[in-house]
Amino acid sequence: MRQSAHNDQGSNTGLAAKFRARQCAFMFTIEHDFDVTVVTLVDEAATHRQEDITINAFEDCITIEQLDPRTDSVQTVTLSLAQLADLTAALNLPEGVYRRKQSD
């Protein structure tokens, strides 16, 4: 799934719109390996800079990794592809409880 960093489609409500409104310059890298695509997000513009985030896109899941400087260990969150689809949909919706319809 490839999306433009400047994609302005969708509603102006929700987290994505708030992010775009505060967005300045940003930097990320993309690397394609045999079994994974790796995206690294660099937090250059933040006042209180956070550690870089690495997103690994595998065939069956997505992992999100970030170094925790307090413990000097990498924290990992794994999302199924269904959870990623839910997150993508949620970024442009107002508060509430939703059920995403299955696509055929």
BELRA-V542367 format. One record per residue. N is the residue number from 0. SS is DSSP state (H for helix, E for strand, - for the rest). PHI is phi as a letter, one per 20 degrees, with the letter a starting at -180 (NA if undefined). OMEGA is omega in whole degrees, -180 to 180 (* if undefined). Layout:
n=N ss=SS phi=PHI omega=OMEGA
n=N ss=SS phi=PHI omega=OMEGA
This chain:
n=0 ss=- phi=NA omega=-179
n=1 ss=- phi=d omega=177
n=2 ss=- phi=c omega=178
n=3 ss=- phi=f omega=177
n=4 ss=- phi=f omega=-179
n=5 ss=- phi=d omega=-180
n=6 ss=- phi=f omega=-178
n=7 ss=- phi=d omega=179
n=8 ss=- phi=f omega=175
n=9 ss=- phi=n omega=-176
n=10 ss=- phi=f omega=176
n=11 ss=- phi=e omega=176
n=12 ss=- phi=d omega=175
n=13 ss=- phi=n omega=-175
n=14 ss=H phi=f omega=-178
n=15 ss=H phi=f omega=179
n=16 ss=H phi=f omega=178
n=17 ss=H phi=f omega=178
n=18 ss=H phi=f omega=-179
n=19 ss=H phi=f omega=-179
n=20 ss=H phi=f omega=-178
n=21 ss=H phi=e omega=-172
n=22 ss=- phi=f omega=174
n=23 ss=- phi=d omega=175
n=24 ss=- phi=f omega=178
n=25 ss=- phi=b omega=-178
n=26 ss=E phi=c omega=173
n=27 ss=E phi=b omega=177
n=28 ss=E phi=c omega=176
n=29 ss=E phi=c omega=177
n=30 ss=E phi=c omega=179
n=31 ss=E phi=d omega=174
n=32 ss=- phi=d omega=-177
n=33 ss=- phi=g omega=-173
n=34 ss=- phi=d omega=-176
n=35 ss=- phi=b omega=169
n=36 ss=E phi=d omega=-176
n=37 ss=E phi=d omega=176
n=38 ss=E phi=d omega=178
n=39 ss=E phi=d omega=179
n=40 ss=E phi=d omega=-178
n=41 ss=E phi=d omega=-176
n=42 ss=- phi=e omega=-176
n=43 ss=- phi=f omega=-168
n=44 ss=- phi=e omega=-175
n=45 ss=- phi=f omega=176
n=46 ss=- phi=f omega=176
n=47 ss=- phi=d omega=-172
n=48 ss=- phi=g omega=176
n=49 ss=- phi=e omega=176
n=50 ss=- phi=f omega=178
n=51 ss=- phi=g omega=176
n=52 ss=E phi=d omega=177
n=53 ss=E phi=d omega=179
n=54 ss=E phi=d omega=180
n=55 ss=E phi=d omega=-179
n=56 ss=E phi=d omega=177
n=57 ss=- phi=e omega=180
n=58 ss=- phi=f omega=-173
n=59 ss=- phi=d omega=-180
n=60 ss=E phi=a omega=176
n=61 ss=E phi=c omega=172
n=62 ss=E phi=d omega=178
n=63 ss=E phi=c omega=-176
n=64 ss=E phi=c omega=175
n=65 ss=E phi=b omega=176
n=66 ss=E phi=f omega=174
n=67 ss=E phi=e omega=-175
n=68 ss=- phi=f omega=179
n=69 ss=- phi=f omega=-179
n=70 ss=- phi=d omega=-177
n=71 ss=- phi=l omega=177
n=72 ss=E phi=c omega=180
n=73 ss=E phi=e omega=176
n=74 ss=E phi=e omega=-177
n=75 ss=E phi=c omega=173
n=76 ss=E phi=c omega=178
n=77 ss=E phi=d omega=178
n=78 ss=E phi=d omega=170
n=79 ss=E phi=f omega=178
n=80 ss=H phi=f omega=176
n=81 ss=H phi=f omega=178
n=82 ss=H phi=f omega=177
n=83 ss=H phi=f omega=178
n=84 ss=H phi=f omega=177
n=85 ss=H phi=f omega=179
n=86 ss=H phi=f omega=179
n=87 ss=H phi=g omega=179
n=88 ss=H phi=f omega=-175
n=89 ss=H phi=f omega=-176
n=90 ss=- phi=f omega=-179
n=91 ss=- phi=d omega=-179
n=92 ss=- phi=d omega=175
n=93 ss=- phi=f omega=178
n=94 ss=- phi=g omega=178
n=95 ss=- phi=q omega=176
n=96 ss=- phi=d omega=-174
n=97 ss=- phi=c omega=171
n=98 ss=- phi=c omega=-179
n=99 ss=- phi=e omega=179
n=100 ss=- phi=f omega=176
n=101 ss=- phi=f omega=175
n=102 ss=- phi=e omega=-178
n=103 ss=- phi=e omega=*
